[in-house]
């Protein structure tokens, strides 16, 4: 069965945290992912082949280049540029922030060490607290992450990332109303932050506010129409409203016909519409795809629920 993300998943955070950071002098290439290491070594060799007098790029230019490469998904090349920026201007915290953030994506243990040093050297820095919280979220330690994020938003009240991450923690802890307030603040600070809108919508679903969920998830889908999580969550919200045709359209935009029918069957099951659920699962079995086993399992569950309901009706006093 296609996962509907009925609880807020970890945010797709860029992790480019504002504020000061610090890169330990003991860092070396072996601490990074092998693909990053290979790319950095290749670019280092290429740079050394260029006469020194022709290399006039500034630290800020390396930083901008790294950001551009990161936005394209070329994290190994981005890391190399951030290291160059850090070497040219070690007092500028921005390159170190990027380096620590990318490190979290490949080695949470090493990232934890870096962020711990950040907190020790900059105890009032909201970015350091947010970074440590993201490590704790990666470790599924939601209570520790919450503590760090409450401090982070106090130190950095303009950080949309900190507020959105706080919302994810609170949702995981079942504190949906508080989570929704945090997501809302994140979207006020950064209106184009579609991940925060997505998780706000999922939080609304978790607390039964399906109409509100559908509205914010439509906004998220307009901002990013290619993210299947957003579209599946939109389908879930619409399905819980029993707007099944609209839900199917959203599910189809997110994936295959088989996955869409399976998802619609699941939403129908959640609504107690077992006959419709069975019909949708049967349609999914007729479609091409690799989810046949999941669909069969869901079909059996729906048929059992339908049978138990009928038995209850038949045995009720007349």
Wavefront OBJ file of the C-alpha trace (Angstrom):
o trace
v 0.000 0.000 0.000
v 1.292 3.443 -0.847
v 2.122 5.312 2.313
v -0.233 8.238 2.815
v 1.965 10.078 5.302
v -0.870 10.272 7.826
v 1.609 11.679 10.335
v 3.954 14.525 9.541
v 7.195 13.207 8.130
v 10.501 14.850 8.829
v 10.701 18.055 6.892
v 12.783 18.325 3.779
v 14.817 21.056 5.366
v 17.628 22.677 3.463
v 19.418 22.893 6.818
v 21.013 26.213 5.877
v 20.664 27.596 9.345
v 21.175 31.307 9.954
v 23.734 32.522 12.431
v 27.139 31.448 13.608
v 28.732 28.029 13.322
v 32.172 26.535 13.828
v 34.131 23.884 11.992
v 36.528 21.904 14.143
v 40.129 22.071 12.847
v 40.297 18.305 13.226
v 37.803 17.706 10.404
v 39.297 15.865 7.471
v 38.046 14.183 4.315
v 37.558 10.786 5.886
v 34.660 12.141 7.984
v 32.572 12.764 4.882
v 30.649 10.436 2.626
v 32.933 8.699 0.059
v 31.168 10.333 -2.891
v 31.768 13.747 -1.343
v 35.390 12.860 -0.659
v 35.985 11.749 -4.252
v 34.408 14.894 -5.676
v 36.389 17.151 -3.356
v 39.652 15.402 -4.272
v 38.895 15.670 -7.987
v 38.100 19.369 -7.743
v 41.152 19.983 -5.552
v 43.370 18.456 -8.216
v 41.694 20.519 -10.935
v 42.114 23.704 -8.918
v 45.804 23.004 -8.300
v 46.330 22.709 -12.049
v 45.220 26.332 -12.515
v 47.933 28.991 -12.082
v 47.457 30.755 -8.761
v 47.231 34.209 -10.310
v 44.136 33.223 -12.321
v 42.184 32.131 -9.221
v 40.485 35.258 -7.941
v 37.256 33.830 -6.588
v 36.342 35.246 -3.185
v 34.973 33.363 -0.203
v 31.500 34.780 -0.843
v 31.670 33.661 -4.467
v 32.573 30.144 -3.366
v 29.657 30.290 -0.953
v 27.208 31.397 -3.654
v 28.511 28.711 -5.994
v 28.083 26.096 -3.279
v 24.510 27.212 -2.680
v 23.730 26.983 -6.380
v 25.205 23.485 -6.583
v 23.308 22.375 -3.480
v 20.036 23.612 -4.975
v 20.788 21.414 -8.001
v 21.417 18.380 -5.789
v 25.200 18.382 -6.363
v 26.091 18.173 -2.691
v 29.607 16.801 -3.181
v 30.571 19.757 -5.357
v 28.769 22.110 -2.972
v 30.800 20.766 -0.050
v 34.062 21.444 -1.891
v 33.037 25.051 -2.507
v 32.018 25.532 1.112
v 35.394 24.225 2.256
v 37.159 26.669 -0.053
v 35.055 29.522 1.333
v 35.861 28.467 4.882
v 39.585 28.318 4.165
v 39.562 31.784 2.606
v 37.547 33.346 5.427
v 37.553 31.137 8.544
v 35.931 33.887 10.615
v 32.783 33.902 8.468
v 30.290 31.455 10.033
v 28.249 30.957 6.858
v 30.495 28.358 5.157
v 30.770 26.356 8.375
v 26.983 26.372 8.708
v 26.676 24.827 5.258
v 29.366 22.256 5.995
v 27.733 21.144 9.251
v 24.351 20.965 7.539
v 25.589 18.764 4.717
v 27.400 16.605 7.262
v 24.069 15.911 8.969
v 22.775 14.497 5.679
v 25.487 11.814 5.547
v 26.699 11.261 9.120
v 24.415 12.177 12.007
v 27.033 11.138 14.584
v 29.626 13.501 13.197
v 27.012 16.239 12.836
v 26.047 15.782 16.478
v 29.668 16.346 17.492
v 29.901 19.522 15.417
v 26.627 20.941 16.711
v 27.573 20.108 20.301
v 30.740 22.163 19.871
v 28.632 24.916 18.355
v 26.409 25.024 21.419
v 29.435 25.056 23.717
v 31.078 27.941 21.881
v 27.887 29.827 20.960
v 25.292 28.945 23.641
v 22.957 31.736 22.567
v 22.964 30.859 18.884
v 19.592 29.663 17.612
v 21.105 27.956 14.600
v 23.222 25.712 16.817
v 20.154 24.708 18.829
v 18.186 24.020 15.645
v 21.027 21.930 14.254
v 21.202 19.800 17.387
v 17.423 19.427 17.341
v 17.577 18.125 13.774
v 20.123 15.553 14.911
v 17.767 14.495 17.710
v 14.907 14.240 15.214
v 17.063 11.988 13.053
v 17.579 9.846 16.167
v 13.803 9.917 16.875
v 14.448 11.538 20.257
v 11.452 13.862 20.044
v 11.530 15.119 23.629
v 15.165 16.220 23.381
v 14.475 17.800 19.998
v 11.541 19.716 21.465
v 13.687 21.151 24.253
v 16.299 22.332 21.746
v 13.696 23.800 19.397
v 11.843 25.715 22.092
v 15.177 27.366 22.870
v 15.910 27.807 19.143
v 12.726 29.755 18.418
v 13.344 31.902 21.501
v 16.835 32.730 20.233
v 15.849 32.987 16.537
v 12.222 34.153 16.417
v 12.487 34.821 12.672
v 13.585 31.286 11.749
v 10.896 29.522 9.716
v 12.933 26.304 9.783
v 13.055 26.265 13.589
v 9.292 26.806 13.865
v 8.511 24.157 11.270
v 10.808 21.625 12.920
v 9.171 22.417 16.259
v 5.815 21.677 14.674
v 7.056 18.259 13.523
v 8.227 17.440 17.057
v 4.963 18.531 18.633
v 2.951 16.497 16.138
v 4.992 13.413 16.953
v 4.247 14.047 20.623
v 0.515 14.293 19.886
v 0.320 18.025 20.592
v -1.440 18.885 17.348
v -2.867 22.281 18.258
v 0.528 23.550 19.384
v 2.126 22.022 16.286
v -0.327 23.823 14.032
v 0.527 27.153 15.653
v 4.221 26.500 14.995
v 3.644 25.566 11.337
v 1.441 28.614 10.851
v 4.167 30.859 12.202
v 6.679 29.215 9.850
v 4.469 29.920 6.839
v 3.974 33.521 7.962
v 7.734 33.975 8.118
v 8.314 32.188 4.786
v 5.155 32.030 2.629
v 6.820 29.815 0.015
v 7.803 27.139 2.551
v 5.653 24.396 1.061
v 6.992 21.666 3.373
v 5.621 23.561 6.377
v 2.264 23.904 4.621
v 2.303 20.183 3.852
v 2.948 19.259 7.457
v 0.338 21.749 8.652
v -2.157 19.976 6.418
v -1.130 16.572 7.759
v -1.485 17.875 11.311
v -4.988 19.057 10.491
v -5.795 15.577 9.168
v -4.457 14.009 12.372
v -6.770 16.230 14.436
v -9.802 15.677 12.211
v -9.830 19.122 10.581
v -10.177 17.764 7.048
v -11.525 20.908 5.352
v -8.688 22.997 6.746
v -6.260 20.295 5.671
v -7.536 20.298 2.095
v -7.185 24.083 1.861
v -3.581 24.286 3.030
v -2.545 21.202 1.055
v -3.922 22.781 -2.117
v -1.706 25.786 -1.364
v 1.270 23.485 -0.882
v 0.538 21.712 -4.166
v 0.408 25.019 -6.013
v 3.852 25.862 -4.644
v 5.305 22.422 -5.428
v 3.247 20.275 -7.760
v 5.894 17.548 -8.122
v 6.052 16.295 -4.545
v 4.025 13.064 -4.276
v 3.793 13.402 -0.484
v 1.870 16.665 -0.847
v -0.463 15.207 -3.455
v -1.085 12.014 -1.488
v -1.815 14.033 1.636
v -4.199 16.214 -0.367
v -5.925 13.077 -1.609
v -6.176 11.821 1.962
v -7.802 15.061 3.157
v -10.252 15.148 0.251
v -11.042 11.481 0.712
v -11.826 11.954 4.407
v -14.324 14.600 3.240
v -15.788 11.911 0.965
v -14.913 13.978 -2.095
v -13.745 10.793 -3.736
v -13.457 11.992 -7.337
v -11.195 14.873 -6.305
v -9.199 12.560 -4.058
v -8.626 10.121 -6.917
v -7.405 12.954 -9.134
v -4.853 13.976 -6.500
v -3.704 10.386 -5.993
v -3.294 9.934 -9.750
v -1.089 13.029 -9.916
v 1.076 11.509 -7.178
v 1.643 8.079 -8.692
v 0.398 5.167 -10.744
v -3.215 4.155 -11.330
v -2.705 1.111 -9.112
v -1.340 3.232 -6.259
v -4.128 5.786 -6.708
v -6.870 3.159 -6.518
v -5.198 1.497 -3.557
v -4.992 4.822 -1.732
v -8.592 5.638 -2.488
v -9.559 2.223 -1.168
v -7.652 2.914 2.040
v -9.337 6.296 2.544
v -12.728 4.686 1.922
v -11.858 2.064 4.540
v -10.945 4.792 7.049
v -14.354 6.355 6.404
v -16.106 3.060 7.059
v -17.192 2.826 3.407
v -16.136 -0.810 3.168
v -18.040 -1.651 -0.002
v -16.411 1.244 -1.843
v -13.031 0.265 -0.394
v -13.441 -3.272 -1.723
v -14.404 -1.959 -5.165
v -11.373 0.357 -5.297
v -9.002 -2.418 -4.276
v -10.463 -4.626 -6.995
v -9.811 -1.842 -9.508
v -6.240 -1.598 -8.219
v -5.740 -5.327 -8.833
v -6.757 -4.826 -12.462
v -4.198 -2.059 -12.950
v -0.546 -2.569 -13.803
v 1.937 -2.149 -10.974
v 4.106 -3.784 -8.348
v 1.800 -3.303 -5.353
v -0.412 -6.309 -5.907
v 0.526 -7.956 -2.591
v -0.223 -4.770 -0.634
v -3.540 -4.385 -2.417
v -4.532 -7.990 -1.669
v -3.777 -7.497 2.016
v -5.846 -4.327 2.112
v -8.673 -6.036 0.240
v -8.789 -8.833 2.811
v -8.955 -6.317 5.665
v -11.786 -4.417 3.989
v -13.744 -7.587 3.229
v -13.359 -8.764 6.823
v -14.607 -5.407 8.131
v -17.538 -5.499 5.725
v -18.401 -9.044 6.797
v -18.185 -8.202 10.507
v -20.465 -5.216 10.041
v -23.035 -7.316 8.211
v -22.878 -9.976 10.914
v -23.473 -7.305 13.540
v -26.504 -6.050 11.619
v -27.887 -9.576 11.217
v -27.518 -10.347 14.925
v -29.011 -7.085 16.172
v -32.406 -7.330 17.940
v -35.332 -6.538 15.739
l 1 2 3 4 5 6 7 8 9 10 11 12 13 14 15 16 17 18 19 20 21 22 23 24 25 26 27 28 29 30 31 32 33 34 35 36 37 38 39 40 41 42 43 44 45 46 47 48 49 50 51 52 53 54 55 56 57 58 59 60 61 62 63 64 65 66 67 68 69 70 71 72 73 74 75 76 77 78 79 80 81 82 83 84 85 86 87 88 89 90 91 92 93 94 95 96 97 98 99 100 101 102 103 104 105 106 107 108 109 110 111 112 113 114 115 116 117 118 119 120 121 122 123 124 125 126 127 128 129 130 131 132 133 134 135 136 137 138 139 140 141 142 143 144 145 146 147 148 149 150 151 152 153 154 155 156 157 158 159 160 161 162 163 164 165 166 167 168 169 170 171 172 173 174 175 176 177 178 179 180 181 182 183 184 185 186 187 188 189 190 191 192 193 194 195 196 197 198 199 200 201 202 203 204 205 206 207 208 209 210 211 212 213 214 215 216 217 218 219 220 221 222 223 224 225 226 227 228 229 230 231 232 233 234 235 236 237 238 239 240 241 242 243 244 245 246 247 248 249 250 251 252 253 254 255 256 257 258 259 260 261 262 263 264 265 266 267 268 269 270 271 272 273 274 275 276 277 278 279 280 281 282 283 284 285 286 287 288 289 290 291 292 293 294 295 296 297 298 299 300 301 302 303 304 305 306 307 308 309 310 311 312 313 314 315 316 317 318
